[in-house]
Amino acid sequence: MSSSTTLWYTEPAANWDEALPVGNGRIGGMIFGKVGDELIQLNEDSIWSGNFRSRNNPKAYPNLGRMREYINNGQLKLAEQLCLDAFCGSNENQRHYMPAGDLHIYQSVSDNCTDYSRMLELNTAVSTTSYTSNGINFIRTIFVSEPDEVMVISVKSDTPGTVSLSACLDGMDDYYDKNCAYDSNTILFTVSNGIPYAIAASCMAVNGKASVYANRLMVENADEALIILGIQTSWRTGDYENMAVRQVKAACRKGYEKLLKRHLDDYRPLFERCSLSLNDNSEGACEMPTDLRIKRMGEGGKDNKLMELYFNFSRYLMIAGSREGTLPLNLQGIWNKDMWPAWGCKYTININTEMNYWGAEICGLPECHMPLFDHIERMREHGRVTAREMYRCRGAVCHHNTDIWGDTAPQDKWLPGTLWPMGLAWLCLHIMEHYRFTQDKDFLAEKYDTMREAAEFFVDFLVENEDGCLVTSPSVSPENTYRTANGQEGTICKGPSMDSQILYELFTAIIDASEILGEDKAFAEKIRSIRERLPKPQIGKYGQIMEWAEDYDEVEPGHRHISQLFALYPADIITMRETPELAAAARKTIERRLEHGGGHTGWSRAWIINMWARLWDKDKVYENLTALIGHSTNPNMLDSHPPFQIDGNFGGGAGIAEALVQSCGGEIAILPAIPDEWESGTVRKLRARGGFEVSAAWEGGKFVKGRIYSSKGGVCRLYSKNPFTISCGGRLVNFEYTDNVYIFDTVPGGVYEIMP
């Protein structure tokens, strides 16, 4: 058992925040690890509350001019009243995510079991629960196979003929149509509420008897019991009942060992793409159960291996929750217990969905990024309708939420968030990020028109302000409220800083893609001219980056969103080397937020870690990573907003990677923000923009050696103030050294050794 790849506990989960997640991108399970009455809460990524419905408000465009007048005249309350009437969705809510049901497994065991342990092995994606009852050792093993699309549950003992159990499926709030025997070893559970679906489960016995009684699977006097479970929905197939049964039957024919091998052969190559090893400073605490290690860190204890585990867990969740052909990760990934979950468990795209994928490219999991691109295409069609019907604009647009159907109309009647037209624009930046890491021109060519439509909307939508700049109007700075000099409080505004920063990045992506692909040059030049008229980041009265076009005060100075620092991360408009004055103002912005209680939600703290990494502040990286794990992480290591929200896990993992390797501004920086507590360590195969892969080792906080692999060839720009030698195949490489940057040519497949 490894302290950096194993979550383990000495008691069953008392609640959902202690249960352990397994998944294959589509099917998810939360394992409680109970002894006599095991509970596995089930999810499937396409089980949502209903079909698509058109929600675009027909009052929007006739009132757009009046809305802009109210904003220009400072008539904030009138603007907000008009927003609630004319710019919210005609039905205020999109569809929401729902659980699939529960699997219960009952065994007759002693009330006084001993030697209890439950764990989740991240390097195999296998969960085990073991215990001793009446002198017999039992072990329950669970994994979800992507190749075979089923959940596999094995129950064994060390004494022949002692495994007896029953298992049944149960629905949420009694929403089910069938819960019955399908045949002699299979049960079928179906639901038609929302998106119809079916769960099939079969049982097998080794040297025992397997059967079905009513709606229960039964195994008697076996050496091993095997339960195979599959879920299919009408969102993917009209034949969802038969499909679920067929997949379960096919898996049963393979048997446990073959299923496990196929699972490991699929999972391990992804998990092993990159690795991190840090010195152990825990004074033996890394041998404690995971929940106690988290508690100890919250009380001030040091544990680098827990940080290492957190990094590995974020990658595990990516592989378990987002695979090619599945839906993208929502607010809870794929793991949700509630019929009416917090915030609908949708795709909130004013940061949360984007944060879910911050680590995909740098950690070498580009395949796991694909569900997001597929979903952008679903949004694109509806986004065209929203752009036309609400704003009379070309292109496509989405506001701050979307759902399984790619709904793009405004969500909620919530003034701080609803009327924000930047969601699709931000998501489309992930297209260019994927290209920059992979250098995949075919992908860029395929997705270029999607980015173009997102940009085309703003060609029509932007308006000129009193300074001659082009700005969004109406909009908001996500979820925040400002106070004017005369004491008015407002949300609706024109030209919030984040909007201009997102557009700068989107327009830059269009310009760069046009040049790379050698096409659409006229549109690129038009976009270039518009980009020049976007407002630039401004420094306000507190020395901070201004959040709004005017230097307003925040009603909540410690607000969880720090939208004006999009320019720092995930964008690289603000950098330490190119814009030091703005970088200092960004520092002041974060400090001011934290002084007033900011970082109080898990995802916000995770964003702050990435910002400190970009500011090369190793002490703040460590301080905030400690706070994230110690104060915003549940016992099962899932992020807490509260309640559970998975984006903090992915943002935190990305922040660790960003402290180790950065590739913003066209330059690679190795170990730019490693904390002093990370005294020694190694990192292997993190990805960098330009198609590079970076490995490094350090001792005493100092770089010892590194390696850069070039997948596509081209020029590599490596930032360092320290002298290096660079070699390839045993031969020194010629380089140019300018302004602390090593510039050298690489060849496809070349491996470049970096030595002090």
KESEGU-515213 format. One line per field, with one value per residue (C-alpha): residue number from 0; residue in three letters; x, y, z. Coordinates in pm, whole numbers. Last residue first. Layout:
n: (NUM	...)
res: (ALA	...)
X: (X	...)
Y: (Y	...)
Z: (Z	...)
This chain:
n: (755	754	753	752	751	750	749	748	747	746	745	744	743	742	741	740	739	738	737	736	735	734	733	732	731	730	729	728	727	726	725	724	723	722	721	720	719	718	717	716	715	714	713	712	711	710	709	708	707	706	705	704	703	702	701	700	699	698	697	696	695	694	693	692	691	690	689	688	687	686	685	684	683	682	681	680	679	678	677	676	675	674	673	672	671	670	669	668	667	666	665	664	663	662	661	660	659	658	657	656	655	654	653	652	651	650	649	648	647	646	645	644	643	642	641	640	639	638	637	636	635	634	633	632	631	630	629	628	627	626	625	624	623	622	621	620	619	618	617	616	615	614	613	612	611	610	609	608	607	606	605	604	603	602	601	600	599	598	597	596	595	594	593	592	591	590	589	588	587	586	585	584	583	582	581	580	579	578	577	576	575	574	573	572	571	570	569	568	567	566	565	564	563	562	561	560	559	558	557	556	555	554	553	552	551	550	549	548	547	546	545	544	543	542	541	540	539	538	537	536	535	534	533	532	531	530	529	528	527	526	525	524	523	522	521	520	519	518	517	516	515	514	513	512	511	510	509	508	507	506	505	504	503	502	501	500	499	498	497	496	495	494	493	492	491	490	489	488	487	486	485	484	483	482	481	480	479	478	477	476	475	474	473	472	471	470	469	468	467	466	465	464	463	462	461	460	459	458	457	456	455	454	453	452	451	450	449	448	447	446	445	444	443	442	441	440	439	438	437	436	435	434	433	432	431	430	429	428	427	426	425	424	423	422	421	420	419	418	417	416	415	414	413	412	411	410	409	408	407	406	405	404	403	402	401	400	399	398	397	396	395	394	393	392	391	390	389	388	387	386	385	384	383	382	381	380	379	378	377	376	375	374	373	372	371	370	369	368	367	366	365	364	363	362	361	360	359	358	357	356	355	354	353	352	351	350	349	348	347	346	345	344	343	342	341	340	339	338	337	336	335	334	333	332	331	330	329	328	327	326	325	324	323	322	321	320	319	318	317	316	315	314	313	312	311	310	309	308	307	306	305	304	303	302	301	300	299	298	297	296	295	294	293	292	291	290	289	288	287	286	285	284	283	282	281	280	279	278	277	276	275	274	273	272	271	270	269	268	267	266	265	264	263	262	261	260	259	258	257	256	255	254	253	252	251	250	249	248	247	246	245	244	243	242	241	240	239	238	237	236	235	234	233	232	231	230	229	228	227	226	225	224	223	222	221	220	219	218	217	216	215	214	213	212	211	210	209	208	207	206	205	204	203	202	201	200	199	198	197	196	195	194	193	192	191	190	189	188	187	186	185	184	183	182	181	180	179	178	177	176	175	174	173	172	171	170	169	168	167	166	165	164	163	162	161	160	159	158	157	156	155	154	153	152	151	150	149	148	147	146	145	144	143	142	141	140	139	138	137	136	135	134	133	132	131	130	129	128	127	126	125	124	123	122	121	120	119	118	117	116	115	114	113	112	111	110	109	108	107	106	105	104	103	102	101	100	99	98	97	96	95	94	93	92	91	90	89	88	87	86	85	84	83	82	81	80	79	78	77	76	75	74	73	72	71	70	69	68	67	66	65	64	63	62	61	60	59	58	57	56	55	54	53	52	51	50	49	48	47	46	45	44	43	42	41	40	39	38	37	36	35	34	33	32	31	30	29	28	27	26	25	24	23	22	21	20	19	18	17	16	15	14	13	12	11	10	9	8	7	6	5	4	3	2	1	0)
res: (PRO	MET	ILE	GLU	TYR	VAL	GLY	GLY	PRO	VAL	THR	ASP	PHE	ILE	TYR	VAL	ASN	ASP	THR	TYR	GLU	PHE	ASN	VAL	LEU	ARG	GLY	GLY	CYS	SER	ILE	THR	PHE	PRO	ASN	LYS	SER	TYR	LEU	ARG	CYS	VAL	GLY	GLY	LYS	SER	SER	TYR	ILE	ARG	GLY	LYS	VAL	PHE	LYS	GLY	GLY	GLU	TRP	ALA	ALA	SER	VAL	GLU	PHE	GLY	GLY	ARG	ALA	ARG	LEU	LYS	ARG	VAL	THR	GLY	SER	GLU	TRP	GLU	ASP	PRO	ILE	ALA	PRO	LEU	ILE	ALA	ILE	GLU	GLY	GLY	CYS	SER	GLN	VAL	LEU	ALA	GLU	ALA	ILE	GLY	ALA	GLY	GLY	GLY	PHE	ASN	GLY	ASP	ILE	GLN	PHE	PRO	PRO	HIS	SER	ASP	LEU	MET	ASN	PRO	ASN	THR	SER	HIS	GLY	ILE	LEU	ALA	THR	LEU	ASN	GLU	TYR	VAL	LYS	ASP	LYS	ASP	TRP	LEU	ARG	ALA	TRP	MET	ASN	ILE	ILE	TRP	ALA	ARG	SER	TRP	GLY	THR	HIS	GLY	GLY	GLY	HIS	GLU	LEU	ARG	ARG	GLU	ILE	THR	LYS	ARG	ALA	ALA	ALA	ALA	LEU	GLU	PRO	THR	GLU	ARG	MET	THR	ILE	ILE	ASP	ALA	PRO	TYR	LEU	ALA	PHE	LEU	GLN	SER	ILE	HIS	ARG	HIS	GLY	PRO	GLU	VAL	GLU	ASP	TYR	ASP	GLU	ALA	TRP	GLU	MET	ILE	GLN	GLY	TYR	LYS	GLY	ILE	GLN	PRO	LYS	PRO	LEU	ARG	GLU	ARG	ILE	SER	ARG	ILE	LYS	GLU	ALA	PHE	ALA	LYS	ASP	GLU	GLY	LEU	ILE	GLU	SER	ALA	ASP	ILE	ILE	ALA	THR	PHE	LEU	GLU	TYR	LEU	ILE	GLN	SER	ASP	MET	SER	PRO	GLY	LYS	CYS	ILE	THR	GLY	GLU	GLN	GLY	ASN	ALA	THR	ARG	TYR	THR	ASN	GLU	PRO	SER	VAL	SER	PRO	SER	THR	VAL	LEU	CYS	GLY	ASP	GLU	ASN	GLU	VAL	LEU	PHE	ASP	VAL	PHE	PHE	GLU	ALA	ALA	GLU	ARG	MET	THR	ASP	TYR	LYS	GLU	ALA	LEU	PHE	ASP	LYS	ASP	GLN	THR	PHE	ARG	TYR	HIS	GLU	MET	ILE	HIS	LEU	CYS	LEU	TRP	ALA	LEU	GLY	MET	PRO	TRP	LEU	THR	GLY	PRO	LEU	TRP	LYS	ASP	GLN	PRO	ALA	THR	ASP	GLY	TRP	ILE	ASP	THR	ASN	HIS	HIS	CYS	VAL	ALA	GLY	ARG	CYS	ARG	TYR	MET	GLU	ARG	ALA	THR	VAL	ARG	GLY	HIS	GLU	ARG	MET	ARG	GLU	ILE	HIS	ASP	PHE	LEU	PRO	MET	HIS	CYS	GLU	PRO	LEU	GLY	CYS	ILE	GLU	ALA	GLY	TRP	TYR	ASN	MET	GLU	THR	ASN	ILE	ASN	ILE	THR	TYR	LYS	CYS	GLY	TRP	ALA	PRO	TRP	MET	ASP	LYS	ASN	TRP	ILE	GLY	GLN	LEU	ASN	LEU	PRO	LEU	THR	GLY	GLU	ARG	SER	GLY	ALA	ILE	MET	LEU	TYR	ARG	SER	PHE	ASN	PHE	TYR	LEU	GLU	MET	LEU	LYS	ASN	ASP	LYS	GLY	GLY	GLU	GLY	MET	ARG	LYS	ILE	ARG	LEU	ASP	THR	PRO	MET	GLU	CYS	ALA	GLY	GLU	SER	ASN	ASP	ASN	LEU	SER	LEU	SER	CYS	ARG	GLU	PHE	LEU	PRO	ARG	TYR	ASP	ASP	LEU	HIS	ARG	LYS	LEU	LEU	LYS	GLU	TYR	GLY	LYS	ARG	CYS	ALA	ALA	LYS	VAL	GLN	ARG	VAL	ALA	MET	ASN	GLU	TYR	ASP	GLY	THR	ARG	TRP	SER	THR	GLN	ILE	GLY	LEU	ILE	ILE	LEU	ALA	GLU	ASP	ALA	ASN	GLU	VAL	MET	LEU	ARG	ASN	ALA	TYR	VAL	SER	ALA	LYS	GLY	ASN	VAL	ALA	MET	CYS	SER	ALA	ALA	ILE	ALA	TYR	PRO	ILE	GLY	ASN	SER	VAL	THR	PHE	LEU	ILE	THR	ASN	SER	ASP	TYR	ALA	CYS	ASN	LYS	ASP	TYR	TYR	ASP	ASP	MET	GLY	ASP	LEU	CYS	ALA	SER	LEU	SER	VAL	THR	GLY	PRO	THR	ASP	SER	LYS	VAL	SER	ILE	VAL	MET	VAL	GLU	ASP	PRO	GLU	SER	VAL	PHE	ILE	THR	ARG	ILE	PHE	ASN	ILE	GLY	ASN	SER	THR	TYR	SER	THR	THR	SER	VAL	ALA	THR	ASN	LEU	GLU	LEU	MET	ARG	SER	TYR	ASP	THR	CYS	ASN	ASP	SER	VAL	SER	GLN	TYR	ILE	HIS	LEU	ASP	GLY	ALA	PRO	MET	TYR	HIS	ARG	GLN	ASN	GLU	ASN	SER	GLY	CYS	PHE	ALA	ASP	LEU	CYS	LEU	GLN	GLU	ALA	LEU	LYS	LEU	GLN	GLY	ASN	ASN	ILE	TYR	GLU	ARG	MET	ARG	GLY	LEU	ASN	PRO	TYR	ALA	LYS	PRO	ASN	ASN	ARG	SER	ARG	PHE	ASN	GLY	SER	TRP	ILE	SER	ASP	GLU	ASN	LEU	GLN	ILE	LEU	GLU	ASP	GLY	VAL	LYS	GLY	PHE	ILE	MET	GLY	GLY	ILE	ARG	GLY	ASN	GLY	VAL	PRO	LEU	ALA	GLU	ASP	TRP	ASN	ALA	ALA	PRO	GLU	THR	TYR	TRP	LEU	THR	THR	SER	SER	SER	MET)
X: (2318	2199	1915	1885	1694	1500	1403	1092	1030	1341	1424	1575	1715	1638	1759	1587	1742	1709	1881	2072	2093	2141	2363	2298	2571	2587	2502	2181	2057	2238	2163	2406	2257	2356	2095	1857	1620	1348	1343	1229	1197	1181	1019	985	652	681	974	1085	1246	1456	1578	1856	1952	1732	1773	1534	1781	1763	1572	1460	1287	1068	904	701	680	416	440	260	406	317	424	634	799	836	1106	1165	1362	1295	924	892	1070	775	819	723	910	1022	1091	984	888	841	577	407	289	463	482	618	634	415	169	142	47	-206	-355	-417	-583	-802	-908	-996	-1152	-1378	-1542	-1812	-1916	-2125	-1936	-1751	-1596	-1351	-1339	-1066	-1296	-1263	-1386	-1145	-1184	-999	-683	-651	-727	-553	-233	-247	-292	14	226	149	187	540	635	537	621	335	198	213	29	-247	-271	-306	-573	-783	-771	-880	-1178	-1265	-1265	-1472	-1341	-1066	-1156	-1197	-1132	-754	-772	-939	-696	-397	-529	-575	-238	-66	-250	-129	229	173	34	356	568	402	636	839	597	304	-35	-199	-122	-475	-577	-460	-317	-565	-848	-744	-1042	-1270	-1159	-1471	-1500	-1571	-1356	-1424	-1799	-1986	-1692	-1571	-1594	-1301	-1496	-1475	-1519	-1283	-988	-652	-547	-328	-610	-718	-731	-487	-626	-627	-666	-996	-1065	-998	-693	-894	-1143	-868	-732	-1081	-1113	-770	-869	-1189	-991	-737	-988	-718	-352	-414	-148	-219	-593	-538	-321	-571	-868	-684	-589	-957	-1050	-774	-864	-1230	-1170	-977	-1245	-1515	-1307	-1267	-1637	-1731	-2085	-2281	-2554	-2455	-2542	-2525	-2582	-2377	-2308	-1953	-2087	-2099	-2029	-2177	-2007	-2150	-1952	-1863	-2189	-2303	-2513	-2316	-1983	-1712	-1540	-1322	-1382	-1345	-1719	-1797	-1839	-2062	-1983	-2262	-2207	-1837	-1909	-2118	-1848	-1602	-1810	-1879	-1507	-1422	-1665	-1537	-1183	-1281	-1196	-894	-761	-805	-624	-349	-268	11	-70	-28	-113	-391	-562	-530	-686	-993	-1003	-1045	-1381	-1515	-1448	-1637	-1924	-1974	-1928	-2282	-2332	-2691	-2762	-2484	-2516	-2884	-3017	-3329	-3185	-3014	-2980	-3034	-2757	-2899	-2638	-2874	-2694	-2701	-2556	-2475	-2326	-2455	-2406	-2348	-2326	-2245	-2462	-2641	-3009	-2963	-3218	-3342	-3026	-2766	-2994	-3055	-2684	-2611	-2852	-2640	-2311	-2406	-2398	-2062	-1931	-2037	-1810	-1523	-1585	-1603	-1259	-1058	-1013	-825	-585	-471	-103	-103	-57	-344	-615	-521	-735	-1027	-1252	-1158	-1346	-1658	-1636	-1537	-1834	-1936	-2157	-2225	-2511	-2530	-2868	-2705	-2707	-2869	-3242	-3261	-2950	-2662	-2425	-2099	-2036	-1805	-1984	-2023	-2035	-1757	-1809	-2042	-1898	-1766	-1400	-1359	-1433	-1508	-1275	-983	-1026	-1092	-767	-578	-714	-637	-273	-231	-405	-182	127	-13	-67	293	409	256	298	61	-111	-448	-601	-307	-396	-758	-648	-408	-683	-917	-645	-561	-217	104	173	195	543	724	525	819	842	1027	811	743	528	415	298	137	106	-264	-342	-134	-287	-653	-699	-469	-602	-964	-890	-698	-979	-1241	-1024	-980	-1347	-1514	-1546	-1893	-2021	-1906	-2111	-2417	-2381	-2337	-2636	-2860	-2778	-2830	-3161	-3300	-3145	-3282	-3351	-2985	-2764	-3007	-3239	-3012	-2784	-2652	-2454	-2384	-2182	-2194	-1943	-1955	-1655	-1600	-1974	-2228	-2522	-2546	-2877	-2966	-3289	-3596	-3811	-3552	-3264	-3001	-2634	-2522	-2172	-1834	-1765	-2092	-2230	-2465	-2624	-2726	-2916	-2988	-3222	-3281	-3546	-3438	-3666	-3888	-3895	-3702	-3596	-3444	-3363	-3242	-3024	-2936	-3245	-3397	-3511	-3620	-3783	-3762	-3954	-4113	-3907	-3928	-3964	-3796	-3459	-3459	-3342	-3145	-3097	-2823	-2819	-2517	-2347	-1970	-1861	-1818	-1441	-1263	-1034	-1331	-1427	-1675	-1621	-1800	-1759	-1925	-1981	-1880	-1658	-1362	-1431	-1446	-1577	-1399	-1497	-1330	-1490	-1256	-1357	-1141	-1318	-1252	-1610	-1600	-1273	-1267	-1172	-1312	-1138	-1155	-978	-870	-534	-280	-538	-591	-906	-921	-1132	-995	-1148	-925	-1218	-1592	-1802	-2157	-2076	-2170	-2482	-2425	-2641	-2542	-2744	-2714	-2858	-3020	-2941	-2873	-2997	-2847	-3055	-3240	-3231	-3422	-3579	-3843	-3858	-3491	-3385	-3335	-3676	-3838	-3555	-3313	-3556	-3576	-3196	-3155	-3415	-3226	-2897	-2997	-2632	-2714	-2501	-2653	-3010	-2937	-2793	-3108	-3324	-3132	-3166	-3539	-3677	-3390	-3468	-3848	-3848	-3670	-3487	-3606	-3654	-3689	-3455	-3572	-3590	-3437	-3095	-2944	-2673	-2366	-2472	-2474	-2497	-2475	-2305	-2428	-2297	-2524	-2325	-1985	-2026	-1765	-1959	-1876	-1986	-2036	-2008	-2094	-1996	-1632	-1537	-1609	-1519	-1570	-1512	-1765	-1672	-1866	-2161	-2206	-2075	-1825	-1700	-1411	-1032	-973	-752	-684	-386	-151	74	84	147	0)
Y: (2252	1962	1944	1629	1670	1377	1415	1244	1515	1734	2026	2369	2573	2891	2915	3211	3431	3745	3575	3247	3095	2722	2458	2110	1902	1544	1236	1162	1513	1754	2079	2232	2479	2804	2942	3230	2989	3003	2732	2823	2519	2565	2294	1917	1739	1517	1697	1530	1754	1609	1757	1740	1862	2170	2305	2280	2069	1812	1838	1613	1702	1570	1771	1667	1906	1953	2333	2384	2174	1826	1671	1366	1280	1487	1410	1514	1704	1984	2008	2197	2488	2517	2458	2768	2783	2419	2416	2721	2666	2975	3080	3316	3027	2692	2621	2314	2223	2488	2453	2077	2140	2400	2159	1908	2179	2290	1931	1857	2201	2138	1838	2010	1853	2087	2304	2396	2067	1874	1496	1345	1079	1263	1584	1850	2224	2280	2069	1995	2345	2517	2316	2399	2763	2777	2572	2788	3099	2997	2913	3251	3225	3464	3192	2951	3202	3217	2838	2813	3086	2882	2590	2816	2925	2562	2465	2756	2997	3130	3484	3597	3970	3947	3671	3894	4179	3948	3812	4160	4281	3992	4080	4437	4312	4102	4410	4595	4294	4259	4053	3856	3790	3734	3897	3814	3450	3310	3044	3225	3576	3738	3546	3768	4002	3709	3660	3467	3361	3715	3852	4219	4143	4462	4518	4875	5027	5139	5167	4915	4644	4405	4644	4478	4591	4878	4976	5263	5052	4907	4844	4535	4639	4746	4590	4814	4626	4305	4454	4520	4169	4022	4191	4063	3709	3737	3831	3555	3270	3015	2925	2669	2803	3165	3131	2944	3225	3498	3296	3207	3571	3665	3412	3527	3895	3801	3624	3927	4174	3970	3931	4306	4389	4588	4697	4643	4441	4361	4664	4839	5214	5406	5727	5615	5289	4954	4632	4283	3956	3635	3655	4012	4094	4164	4397	4520	4376	4626	4793	5086	5442	5589	5655	5292	5131	4827	4457	4223	4197	4110	3941	3667	3609	3505	3207	3123	3129	2902	2644	2699	2615	2282	2045	2250	2254	1879	1818	2056	1852	2051	1856	2120	2424	2237	2137	2493	2621	2406	2488	2853	2750	2700	3064	3192	2951	3089	3461	3599	3677	3767	3502	3543	3832	3892	3546	3450	3115	3005	3221	3035	2806	2455	2198	1904	1765	2106	2457	2738	3090	3216	3066	3230	3139	3329	3604	3851	3941	3947	3709	3519	3519	3452	3202	3014	3000	2880	2590	2452	2530	2375	2020	2100	2230	1897	1703	1932	1870	1495	1511	1636	1281	1196	1482	1311	1407	1593	1934	1862	1742	1953	2258	2036	2059	2427	2493	2329	2547	2884	3084	2759	2590	2250	2107	1950	2125	2402	2168	1837	1773	1392	1381	1133	1269	1130	1191	1490	1676	2012	1834	1637	1607	1348	1020	916	954	928	1171	1062	776	912	1265	1137	939	1248	1448	1156	1152	1519	1469	1170	1383	1645	1367	1257	1608	1578	1862	1903	2235	2125	2101	1882	1650	1625	1527	1268	1136	1087	912	650	702	579	926	1038	889	1218	1373	1527	1260	1396	1435	1200	1299	1092	1123	899	621	683	655	342	188	223	20	-273	-267	-297	-570	-762	-725	-843	-1142	-1237	-1194	-1397	-1327	-1480	-1257	-950	-1051	-1106	-762	-590	-773	-683	-311	-312	-494	-229	66	-22	338	410	686	926	631	515	220	85	-233	-440	-762	-938	-1217	-1437	-1641	-1962	-2018	-2131	-1940	-1649	-1470	-1176	-1014	-883	-1196	-1462	-1488	-1759	-1839	-2160	-2243	-2355	-2012	-1820	-1582	-1285	-1055	-690	-477	-109	58	417	670	1039	1215	959	639	418	55	-212	-555	-862	-1137	-1495	-1702	-1445	-1082	-1080	-763	-394	-237	107	316	652	529	843	723	366	39	-248	-578	-809	-1126	-1292	-1617	-1667	-1939	-2238	-2256	-2050	-1765	-1553	-1379	-1112	-973	-671	-559	-243	-260	-85	-372	-161	113	-127	-12	-164	-336	-592	-734	-928	-1167	-1337	-1603	-1624	-1546	-1237	-1085	-774	-646	-374	-317	-47	-83	210	31	306	489	202	277	136	-24	-199	-397	-633	-734	-791	-771	-773	-1105	-1161	-1249	-1070	-812	-619	-308	-131	218	432	620	962	1283	1570	1881	2028	2404	2640	2985	2897	3200	3229	3556	3860	4029	4044	3977	4178	4469	4486	4476	4756	4966	4912	5012	5339	5442	5624	5393	5086	5211	5297	4950	4787	5013	4905	4538	4557	4441	4185	4024	3996	3667	3494	3185	2880	2611	2274	1976	1657	1563	1529	1388	1040	1083	1046	725	715	451	459	142	30	-275	-426	-673	-504	-151	-23	289	274	565	442	594	474	700	799	452	511	458	702	620	698	942	1243	1010	920	694	533	203	216	174	385	386	610	467	619	848	655	333	0)
Z: (-1464	-1688	-1939	-2152	-2477	-2624	-2992	-3123	-3379	-3401	-3175	-3238	-2951	-2758	-2398	-2233	-1963	-2181	-2474	-2482	-2831	-2846	-2998	-2866	-2708	-2829	-2622	-2812	-2743	-2513	-2335	-2087	-1849	-1675	-1431	-1499	-1668	-1934	-2201	-2552	-2777	-3153	-3361	-3336	-3308	-3000	-2840	-2517	-2260	-1980	-1657	-1405	-1059	-1001	-652	-356	-163	-442	-770	-1053	-1379	-1659	-1937	-2242	-2535	-2805	-2816	-2488	-2208	-2083	-1753	-1819	-1489	-1174	-923	-567	-310	-65	-136	193	23	-213	-588	-786	-1120	-1123	-1499	-1700	-2064	-2280	-2535	-2292	-2078	-2053	-1683	-1505	-1135	-970	-1258	-1194	-832	-945	-1199	-920	-712	-1001	-1068	-707	-662	-963	-795	-591	-262	-46	53	-178	-64	-280	-274	-58	94	427	258	136	184	515	520	149	22	315	262	-109	-11	211	-29	-331	-115	-18	-378	-517	-887	-978	-1208	-914	-697	-959	-982	-605	-612	-852	-607	-322	-533	-609	-242	-118	147	-77	18	379	349	370	110	-148	-80	-109	-439	-587	-454	-629	-950	-911	-886	-1199	-1374	-1299	-1401	-1745	-1967	-1717	-1433	-1665	-1721	-2055	-1978	-1961	-1705	-1501	-1497	-1738	-1569	-1280	-1318	-1238	-881	-784	-416	-296	-14	-93	-87	-190	-421	-464	-809	-1022	-1347	-1631	-1369	-1194	-1169	-1110	-763	-642	-407	-632	-946	-1200	-1549	-1771	-2136	-2293	-2636	-2934	-3061	-3054	-3299	-3553	-3510	-3551	-3889	-3983	-3883	-4086	-4396	-4333	-4332	-4419	-4380	-4106	-3871	-3964	-3921	-3595	-3457	-3544	-3415	-3093	-3044	-3082	-2815	-2579	-2615	-2583	-2253	-2125	-2236	-2062	-1745	-1708	-1704	-2017	-1946	-1625	-1454	-1094	-887	-553	-538	-281	-474	-559	-699	-518	-705	-691	-789	-940	-1261	-1356	-1528	-1885	-2096	-2280	-2390	-2476	-2771	-2668	-2791	-2444	-2404	-2484	-2826	-2846	-2888	-3002	-3377	-3386	-3053	-3212	-3473	-3203	-3088	-3452	-3531	-3240	-3377	-3731	-3616	-3461	-3748	-3857	-3501	-3468	-3797	-3685	-3372	-3206	-2886	-2614	-2825	-3003	-2681	-2555	-2877	-2827	-2457	-2554	-2699	-2346	-2265	-2569	-2504	-2154	-2228	-2249	-1878	-1786	-1523	-1270	-1025	-1115	-1040	-1228	-1321	-1645	-1958	-2288	-2417	-2368	-2474	-2425	-2120	-1953	-1989	-1752	-1750	-2086	-2430	-2767	-3134	-3451	-3595	-3374	-3348	-2966	-2810	-3115	-3325	-3057	-2880	-3205	-3288	-2937	-2981	-3264	-3089	-2757	-2894	-3057	-2724	-2578	-2809	-2717	-2346	-2399	-2566	-2266	-2134	-2453	-2375	-2052	-2031	-1700	-1868	-2108	-1870	-1569	-1643	-1746	-1439	-1414	-1739	-1598	-1286	-1430	-1565	-1733	-1477	-1632	-1429	-1082	-1056	-852	-552	-642	-683	-713	-496	-473	-739	-876	-1248	-1205	-930	-1103	-1441	-1608	-1981	-2134	-2253	-2593	-2497	-2122	-1842	-1484	-1393	-1598	-1461	-1110	-1117	-1229	-936	-704	-817	-729	-394	-321	-386	-151	103	43	123	470	717	1010	1081	1217	871	774	1062	950	599	740	968	672	474	734	891	728	592	953	988	1041	752	566	294	-8	-317	-609	-906	-1202	-1563	-1824	-1565	-1504	-1874	-1937	-1622	-1717	-2035	-1958	-1602	-1711	-1966	-1700	-1447	-1695	-1788	-1424	-1336	-1608	-1980	-2014	-1735	-1929	-2232	-2014	-1853	-2188	-2334	-2039	-2059	-2437	-2405	-2172	-2362	-2704	-2802	-2751	-2616	-2448	-2395	-2118	-2039	-1711	-1644	-1333	-1292	-955	-881	-574	-464	-269	-274	-15	-162	-405	-459	-684	-575	-757	-714	-625	-869	-860	-804	-629	-516	-641	-795	-814	-1074	-1046	-1302	-1283	-1534	-1485	-1735	-1838	-1936	-1943	-1695	-1518	-1725	-1483	-1527	-1300	-1437	-1248	-1389	-1285	-1367	-1602	-1600	-1239	-1116	-1043	-1328	-1356	-1115	-942	-581	-436	-567	-686	-531	-675	-498	-375	-169	-17	73	62	303	68	85	353	247	140	-180	-297	-648	-788	-1150	-1283	-1658	-1982	-2104	-2218	-1958	-1665	-1329	-1029	-706	-479	-162	65	341	603	811	1187	1281	1058	935	718	373	147	-183	-451	-786	-1004	-1054	-974	-765	-522	-325	24	291	597	883	1079	1301	1260	1574	1444	1278	917	722	394	214	-99	-183	-518	-520	-788	-1109	-961	-1129	-1330	-1394	-1692	-1747	-1525	-1576	-1832	-2060	-1974	-1817	-2040	-2060	-1718	-1474	-1686	-1709	-1331	-1312	-1564	-1383	-1060	-1219	-1379	-1428	-1753	-1970	-1804	-1848	-2209	-2273	-2136	-2354	-2663	-2574	-2499	-2835	-2842	-2508	-2508	-2700	-2407	-2527	-2332	-2596	-2429	-2441	-2274	-1908	-1563	-1642	-1650	-1915	-1690	-1520	-1142	-871	-491	-372	-31	157	418	626	608	480	237	137	-233	-453	-807	-1152	-1499	-1792	-1746	-1619	-1253	-890	-603	-233	43	323	195	126	491	769	533	673	922	912	602	294	-7	-192	-452	-245	84	-109	0)
